């Protein structure tokens, strides 16, 4: 699954630089995660780094974007081959 940022986000700016896929950006009101770029840090780390640094715990799994670890790995491989 891709991750998502909920409206509890306080715009503290700590998640964006932690994302190795550059999937996090400032939205109109709060930070947003591009689900096409989010691999939950598969391929980079054992755990999603944005969740690790978020002080308000507002980055859950996106229930609308269910992906297996294998699918996330394939997305990661596709992203690194495109860069």
LOFI-276302 format. One record per atom (N, C-alpha, C, O, CB): residue number from 1; chain; atom name; x, y, z. Coordinates in steps of 0.1 Angstrom, whole numbers. Glycine has a CB too. Layout:
BEGIN
<NUM 'A' 'CA' <X Y Z>>,
...
***
This chain:
BEGIN
<1 'A' 'N' <8 -12 0>>,
<1 'A' 'CA' <0 0 0>>,
<1 'A' 'C' <9 12 0>>,
<1 'A' 'O' <19 13 6>>,
<1 'A' 'CB' <-9 0 12>>,
<2 'A' 'N' <4 22 -6>>,
<2 'A' 'CA' <10 35 -5>>,
<2 'A' 'C' <6 41 8>>,
<2 'A' 'O' <-4 37 14>>,
<2 'A' 'CB' <7 45 -17>>,
<3 'A' 'N' <13 51 12>>,
<3 'A' 'CA' <10 58 25>>,
<3 'A' 'C' <2 71 21>>,
<3 'A' 'O' <2 75 9>>,
<3 'A' 'CB' <22 61 33>>,
<4 'A' 'N' <-5 76 31>>,
<4 'A' 'CA' <-12 89 29>>,
<4 'A' 'C' <-10 98 41>>,
<4 'A' 'O' <-7 93 52>>,
<4 'A' 'CB' <-27 86 26>>,
<5 'A' 'N' <-11 111 39>>,
<5 'A' 'CA' <-10 120 50>>,
<5 'A' 'C' <-24 125 53>>,
<5 'A' 'O' <-31 130 45>>,
<5 'A' 'CB' <0 132 47>>,
<6 'A' 'N' <-28 124 66>>,
<6 'A' 'CA' <-42 128 70>>,
<6 'A' 'C' <-42 143 74>>,
<6 'A' 'O' <-31 150 74>>,
<6 'A' 'CB' <-47 120 82>>,
<7 'A' 'N' <-54 148 76>>,
<7 'A' 'CA' <-55 163 79>>,
<7 'A' 'C' <-50 166 93>>,
<7 'A' 'O' <-51 178 97>>,
<7 'A' 'CB' <-70 167 77>>,
<8 'A' 'N' <-45 157 100>>,
<8 'A' 'CA' <-39 160 113>>,
<8 'A' 'C' <-25 165 111>>,
<8 'A' 'O' <-18 169 121>>,
<8 'A' 'CB' <-39 147 122>>,
<9 'A' 'N' <-20 165 99>>,
<9 'A' 'CA' <-7 170 96>>,
<9 'A' 'C' <-5 185 101>>,
<9 'A' 'O' <-14 193 99>>,
<9 'A' 'CB' <-4 170 80>>,
<10 'A' 'N' <6 188 107>>,
<10 'A' 'CA' <9 201 113>>,
<10 'A' 'C' <19 209 104>>,
<10 'A' 'O' <24 219 108>>,
<10 'A' 'CB' <14 200 127>>,
<11 'A' 'N' <22 203 92>>,
<11 'A' 'CA' <32 210 83>>,
<11 'A' 'C' <45 213 90>>,
<11 'A' 'O' <51 223 88>>,
<11 'A' 'CB' <26 223 78>>,
<12 'A' 'N' <50 203 97>>,
<12 'A' 'CA' <63 205 104>>,
<12 'A' 'C' <75 203 95>>,
<12 'A' 'O' <86 206 99>>,
<12 'A' 'CB' <64 195 115>>,
<13 'A' 'N' <73 199 83>>,
<13 'A' 'CA' <84 198 73>>,
<13 'A' 'C' <94 187 75>>,
<13 'A' 'O' <105 187 69>>,
<13 'A' 'CB' <91 211 72>>,
<14 'A' 'N' <92 177 84>>,
<14 'A' 'CA' <102 167 87>>,
<14 'A' 'C' <101 155 78>>,
<14 'A' 'O' <111 148 76>>,
<14 'A' 'CB' <101 163 101>>,
<15 'A' 'N' <89 152 72>>,
<15 'A' 'CA' <87 140 64>>,
<15 'A' 'C' <93 142 50>>,
<15 'A' 'O' <99 132 45>>,
<15 'A' 'CB' <73 137 63>>,
<16 'A' 'N' <91 153 44>>,
<16 'A' 'CA' <95 155 30>>,
<16 'A' 'C' <110 152 27>>,
<16 'A' 'O' <112 144 18>>,
<16 'A' 'CB' <93 169 26>>,
<17 'A' 'N' <119 157 35>>,
<17 'A' 'CA' <133 153 31>>,
<17 'A' 'C' <137 139 34>>,
<17 'A' 'O' <147 134 30>>,
<17 'A' 'CB' <142 162 39>>,
<18 'A' 'N' <129 132 42>>,
<18 'A' 'CA' <132 118 46>>,
<18 'A' 'C' <128 108 35>>,
<18 'A' 'O' <132 97 35>>,
<18 'A' 'CB' <125 114 58>>,
<19 'A' 'N' <119 112 25>>,
<19 'A' 'CA' <114 103 15>>,
<19 'A' 'C' <124 101 4>>,
<19 'A' 'O' <128 110 -3>>,
<19 'A' 'CB' <101 109 9>>,
<20 'A' 'N' <129 88 3>>,
<20 'A' 'CA' <139 85 -7>>,
<20 'A' 'C' <134 86 -22>>,
<20 'A' 'O' <142 87 -31>>,
<20 'A' 'CB' <146 72 -5>>,
<21 'A' 'N' <121 85 -23>>,
<21 'A' 'CA' <115 85 -37>>,
<21 'A' 'C' <109 99 -41>>,
<21 'A' 'O' <104 100 -52>>,
<21 'A' 'CB' <104 75 -38>>,
<22 'A' 'N' <111 109 -32>>,
<22 'A' 'CA' <106 122 -34>>,
<22 'A' 'C' <91 122 -37>>,
<22 'A' 'O' <85 129 -46>>,
<22 'A' 'CB' <113 129 -46>>,
<23 'A' 'N' <84 113 -30>>,
<23 'A' 'CA' <69 111 -31>>,
<23 'A' 'C' <61 122 -23>>,
<23 'A' 'O' <49 123 -25>>,
<23 'A' 'CB' <65 97 -27>>,
<24 'A' 'N' <68 129 -14>>,
<24 'A' 'CA' <61 138 -5>>,
<24 'A' 'C' <64 152 -9>>,
<24 'A' 'O' <75 156 -12>>,
<24 'A' 'CB' <66 136 10>>,
<25 'A' 'N' <53 160 -10>>,
<25 'A' 'CA' <54 174 -14>>,
<25 'A' 'C' <44 182 -7>>,
<25 'A' 'O' <34 177 -2>>,
<25 'A' 'CB' <53 176 -30>>,
<26 'A' 'N' <46 195 -6>>,
<26 'A' 'CA' <36 204 0>>,
<26 'A' 'C' <24 205 -9>>,
<26 'A' 'O' <25 209 -20>>,
<26 'A' 'CB' <43 218 3>>,
<27 'A' 'N' <12 202 -3>>,
<27 'A' 'CA' <0 204 -10>>,
<27 'A' 'C' <-6 218 -7>>,
<27 'A' 'O' <1 226 -2>>,
<27 'A' 'CB' <-10 193 -6>>,
<28 'A' 'N' <-19 219 -11>>,
<28 'A' 'CA' <-26 232 -9>>,
<28 'A' 'C' <-26 236 6>>,
<28 'A' 'O' <-24 248 10>>,
<28 'A' 'CB' <-40 231 -15>>,
<29 'A' 'N' <-29 226 15>>,
<29 'A' 'CA' <-30 229 29>>,
<29 'A' 'C' <-20 221 38>>,
<29 'A' 'O' <-15 226 47>>,
<29 'A' 'CB' <-44 226 34>>,
<30 'A' 'N' <-18 208 34>>,
<30 'A' 'CA' <-9 199 41>>,
<30 'A' 'C' <0 192 31>>,
<30 'A' 'O' <-2 193 19>>,
<30 'A' 'CB' <-17 189 50>>,
<31 'A' 'N' <10 185 37>>,
<31 'A' 'CA' <18 177 28>>,
<31 'A' 'C' <10 166 22>>,
<31 'A' 'O' <0 161 28>>,
<31 'A' 'CB' <30 171 36>>,
<32 'A' 'N' <14 161 10>>,
<32 'A' 'CA' <7 150 3>>,
<32 'A' 'C' <18 140 -1>>,
<32 'A' 'O' <29 143 -3>>,
<32 'A' 'CB' <-1 156 -9>>,
<33 'A' 'N' <13 128 -3>>,
<33 'A' 'CA' <21 117 -8>>,
<33 'A' 'C' <16 113 -22>>,
<33 'A' 'O' <4 110 -24>>,
<33 'A' 'CB' <22 105 2>>,
<34 'A' 'N' <25 112 -32>>,
<34 'A' 'CA' <21 108 -45>>,
<34 'A' 'C' <21 92 -45>>,
<34 'A' 'O' <32 87 -43>>,
<34 'A' 'CB' <31 113 -56>>,
<35 'A' 'N' <10 86 -46>>,
<35 'A' 'CA' <10 71 -44>>,
<35 'A' 'C' <17 64 -55>>,
<35 'A' 'O' <21 52 -54>>,
<35 'A' 'CB' <-5 66 -44>>,
<36 'A' 'N' <19 71 -67>>,
<36 'A' 'CA' <27 64 -78>>,
<36 'A' 'C' <42 64 -75>>,
<36 'A' 'O' <49 57 -81>>,
<36 'A' 'CB' <24 72 -91>>,
<37 'A' 'N' <46 72 -65>>,
<37 'A' 'CA' <60 72 -61>>,
<37 'A' 'C' <63 66 -48>>,
<37 'A' 'O' <75 62 -45>>,
<37 'A' 'CB' <65 87 -61>>,
<38 'A' 'N' <53 64 -40>>,
<38 'A' 'CA' <55 58 -27>>,
<38 'A' 'C' <56 43 -27>>,
<38 'A' 'O' <48 36 -33>>,
<38 'A' 'CB' <43 62 -18>>,
<39 'A' 'N' <67 38 -22>>,
<39 'A' 'CA' <70 24 -21>>,
<39 'A' 'C' <71 19 -6>>,
<39 'A' 'O' <75 8 -3>>,
<39 'A' 'CB' <83 20 -28>>,
<40 'A' 'N' <66 28 3>>,
<40 'A' 'CA' <67 25 18>>,
<40 'A' 'C' <82 23 21>>,
<40 'A' 'O' <85 16 31>>,
<40 'A' 'CB' <59 13 22>>,
<41 'A' 'N' <91 29 13>>,
<41 'A' 'CA' <105 28 15>>,
<41 'A' 'C' <111 14 12>>,
<41 'A' 'O' <123 12 14>>,
<41 'A' 'CB' <109 32 29>>,
<42 'A' 'N' <103 5 6>>,
<42 'A' 'CA' <108 -8 1>>,
<42 'A' 'C' <119 -5 -9>>,
<42 'A' 'O' <117 4 -18>>,
<42 'A' 'CB' <96 -17 -5>>,
<43 'A' 'N' <130 -12 -8>>,
<43 'A' 'CA' <141 -10 -16>>,
<43 'A' 'C' <151 0 -10>>,
<43 'A' 'O' <163 0 -14>>,
<43 'A' 'CB' <137 -4 -29>>,
<44 'A' 'N' <147 7 0>>,
<44 'A' 'CA' <156 17 6>>,
<44 'A' 'C' <158 14 21>>,
<44 'A' 'O' <169 13 26>>,
<44 'A' 'CB' <151 31 5>>,
<45 'A' 'N' <147 12 28>>,
<45 'A' 'CA' <147 10 43>>,
<45 'A' 'C' <138 -1 46>>,
<45 'A' 'O' <129 -5 38>>,
<45 'A' 'CB' <144 23 50>>,
<46 'A' 'N' <139 -6 59>>,
<46 'A' 'CA' <130 -16 64>>,
<46 'A' 'C' <116 -11 68>>,
<46 'A' 'O' <106 -18 68>>,
<46 'A' 'CB' <136 -24 75>>,
<47 'A' 'N' <116 2 71>>,
<47 'A' 'CA' <103 8 75>>,
<47 'A' 'C' <102 22 69>>,
<47 'A' 'O' <112 28 65>>,
<47 'A' 'CB' <103 10 91>>,
<48 'A' 'N' <89 26 66>>,
<48 'A' 'CA' <87 39 60>>,
<48 'A' 'C' <93 50 69>>,
<48 'A' 'O' <90 52 81>>,
<48 'A' 'CB' <72 42 58>>,
<49 'A' 'N' <102 58 63>>,
<49 'A' 'CA' <109 68 71>>,
<49 'A' 'C' <100 80 75>>,
<49 'A' 'O' <102 86 85>>,
<49 'A' 'CB' <121 73 63>>,
<50 'A' 'N' <91 83 67>>,
<50 'A' 'CA' <82 94 70>>,
<50 'A' 'C' <74 91 83>>,
<50 'A' 'O' <72 100 91>>,
<50 'A' 'CB' <72 97 59>>,
<51 'A' 'N' <70 78 84>>,
<51 'A' 'CA' <62 74 96>>,
<51 'A' 'C' <71 75 108>>,
<51 'A' 'O' <67 78 119>>,
<51 'A' 'CB' <57 60 95>>,
<52 'A' 'N' <84 72 106>>,
<52 'A' 'CA' <94 72 118>>,
<52 'A' 'C' <96 86 123>>,
<52 'A' 'O' <98 88 135>>,
<52 'A' 'CB' <107 66 113>>,
<53 'A' 'N' <96 96 115>>,
<53 'A' 'CA' <99 110 119>>,
<53 'A' 'C' <87 118 122>>,
<53 'A' 'O' <88 129 128>>,
<53 'A' 'CB' <107 117 109>>,
<54 'A' 'N' <75 114 118>>,
<54 'A' 'CA' <63 122 120>>,
<54 'A' 'C' <59 123 135>>,
<54 'A' 'O' <57 113 142>>,
<54 'A' 'CB' <51 115 113>>,
<55 'A' 'N' <59 136 140>>,
<55 'A' 'CA' <56 138 154>>,
<55 'A' 'C' <41 136 158>>,
<55 'A' 'O' <38 135 170>>,
<55 'A' 'CB' <61 151 158>>,
<56 'A' 'N' <32 136 149>>,
<56 'A' 'CA' <18 135 152>>,
<56 'A' 'C' <12 122 147>>,
<56 'A' 'O' <-1 121 148>>,
<56 'A' 'CB' <11 147 146>>,
<57 'A' 'N' <20 113 141>>,
<57 'A' 'CA' <15 100 137>>,
<57 'A' 'C' <3 102 127>>,
<57 'A' 'O' <-8 96 129>>,
<57 'A' 'CB' <10 92 149>>,
<58 'A' 'N' <5 109 116>>,
<58 'A' 'CA' <-6 112 107>>,
<58 'A' 'C' <-3 106 93>>,
<58 'A' 'O' <-9 111 83>>,
<58 'A' 'CB' <-9 127 106>>,
<59 'A' 'N' <5 95 93>>,
<59 'A' 'CA' <8 89 80>>,
<59 'A' 'C' <5 74 80>>,
<59 'A' 'O' <14 66 82>>,
<59 'A' 'CB' <23 92 76>>,
<60 'A' 'N' <-8 71 78>>,
<60 'A' 'CA' <-12 57 78>>,
<60 'A' 'C' <-11 51 64>>,
<60 'A' 'O' <-8 58 54>>,
<60 'A' 'CB' <-26 56 83>>,
<61 'A' 'N' <-14 38 63>>,
<61 'A' 'CA' <-15 32 50>>,
<61 'A' 'C' <-28 37 43>>,
<61 'A' 'O' <-38 40 49>>,
<61 'A' 'CB' <-16 16 51>>,
<62 'A' 'N' <-27 39 30>>,
<62 'A' 'CA' <-38 44 22>>,
<62 'A' 'C' <-47 31 18>>,
<62 'A' 'O' <-43 23 10>>,
<62 'A' 'CB' <-34 51 9>>,
<63 'A' 'N' <-59 30 24>>,
<63 'A' 'CA' <-67 18 22>>,
<63 'A' 'C' <-72 17 7>>,
<63 'A' 'O' <-76 6 3>>,
<63 'A' 'CB' <-79 19 31>>,
<64 'A' 'N' <-71 28 0>>,
<64 'A' 'CA' <-75 27 -15>>,
<64 'A' 'C' <-63 23 -24>>,
<64 'A' 'O' <-65 21 -36>>,
<64 'A' 'CB' <-80 41 -19>>,
<65 'A' 'N' <-51 21 -18>>,
<65 'A' 'CA' <-40 18 -26>>,
<65 'A' 'C' <-33 5 -21>>,
<65 'A' 'O' <-21 6 -16>>,
<65 'A' 'CB' <-30 29 -27>>,
<66 'A' 'N' <-40 -6 -21>>,
<66 'A' 'CA' <-34 -18 -16>>,
<66 'A' 'C' <-24 -24 -25>>,
<66 'A' 'O' <-26 -27 -37>>,
<66 'A' 'CB' <-45 -29 -13>>,
<67 'A' 'N' <-11 -26 -20>>,
<67 'A' 'CA' <-1 -32 -28>>,
<67 'A' 'C' <7 -42 -19>>,
<67 'A' 'O' <9 -39 -7>>,
<67 'A' 'CB' <9 -21 -33>>,
<68 'A' 'N' <11 -53 -24>>,
<68 'A' 'CA' <19 -63 -17>>,
<68 'A' 'C' <34 -58 -16>>,
<68 'A' 'O' <37 -49 -24>>,
<68 'A' 'CB' <18 -77 -23>>,
<69 'A' 'N' <42 -64 -8>>,
<69 'A' 'CA' <56 -61 -8>>,
<69 'A' 'C' <62 -64 -21>>,
<69 'A' 'O' <71 -56 -25>>,
<69 'A' 'CB' <63 -70 3>>,
<70 'A' 'N' <58 -74 -28>>,
<70 'A' 'CA' <64 -77 -41>>,
<70 'A' 'C' <60 -66 -51>>,
<70 'A' 'O' <68 -62 -59>>,
<70 'A' 'CB' <58 -90 -47>>,
<71 'A' 'N' <48 -61 -51>>,
<71 'A' 'CA' <44 -50 -59>>,
<71 'A' 'C' <51 -37 -56>>,
<71 'A' 'O' <55 -30 -65>>,
<71 'A' 'CB' <28 -47 -58>>,
<72 'A' 'N' <54 -35 -43>>,
<72 'A' 'CA' <61 -23 -39>>,
<72 'A' 'C' <76 -24 -44>>,
<72 'A' 'O' <82 -15 -48>>,
<72 'A' 'CB' <61 -21 -24>>,
<73 'A' 'N' <81 -36 -43>>,
<73 'A' 'CA' <95 -39 -48>>,
<73 'A' 'C' <96 -36 -63>>,
<73 'A' 'O' <105 -30 -68>>,
<73 'A' 'CB' <99 -53 -45>>,
<74 'A' 'N' <86 -41 -71>>,
<74 'A' 'CA' <85 -39 -85>>,
<74 'A' 'C' <84 -24 -88>>,
<74 'A' 'O' <90 -19 -98>>,
<74 'A' 'CB' <74 -46 -92>>,
<75 'A' 'N' <76 -17 -81>>,
<75 'A' 'CA' <75 -2 -83>>,
<75 'A' 'C' <88 5 -80>>,
<75 'A' 'O' <93 14 -87>>,
<75 'A' 'CB' <64 4 -73>>,
<76 'A' 'N' <95 0 -69>>,
<76 'A' 'CA' <108 6 -66>>,
<76 'A' 'C' <118 4 -78>>,
<76 'A' 'O' <125 13 -82>>,
<76 'A' 'CB' <114 -1 -53>>,
<77 'A' 'N' <119 -9 -83>>,
<77 'A' 'CA' <128 -12 -94>>,
<77 'A' 'C' <124 -3 -106>>,
<77 'A' 'O' <133 1 -113>>,
<77 'A' 'CB' <127 -27 -97>>,
<78 'A' 'N' <112 -1 -109>>,
<78 'A' 'CA' <108 7 -120>>,
<78 'A' 'C' <112 22 -118>>,
<78 'A' 'O' <117 28 -127>>,
<78 'A' 'CB' <92 6 -122>>,
<79 'A' 'N' <111 27 -106>>,
<79 'A' 'CA' <114 40 -103>>,
<79 'A' 'C' <129 42 -104>>,
<79 'A' 'O' <134 53 -110>>,
<79 'A' 'CB' <110 44 -89>>,
<80 'A' 'N' <137 33 -100>>,
<80 'A' 'CA' <152 35 -100>>,
<80 'A' 'C' <157 33 -115>>,
<80 'A' 'O' <167 39 -118>>,
<80 'A' 'CB' <159 25 -91>>,
<81 'A' 'N' <150 25 -123>>,
<81 'A' 'CA' <155 24 -137>>,
<81 'A' 'C' <151 36 -145>>,
<81 'A' 'O' <157 38 -155>>,
<81 'A' 'CB' <148 11 -143>>,
<82 'A' 'N' <141 43 -141>>,
<82 'A' 'CA' <136 55 -148>>,
<82 'A' 'C' <145 67 -145>>,
<82 'A' 'O' <145 77 -152>>,
<82 'A' 'CB' <122 58 -144>>,
<83 'A' 'N' <153 66 -134>>,
<83 'A' 'CA' <161 78 -130>>,
<83 'A' 'C' <175 78 -135>>,
<83 'A' 'O' <182 87 -133>>,
<83 'A' 'CB' <161 79 -115>>,
***
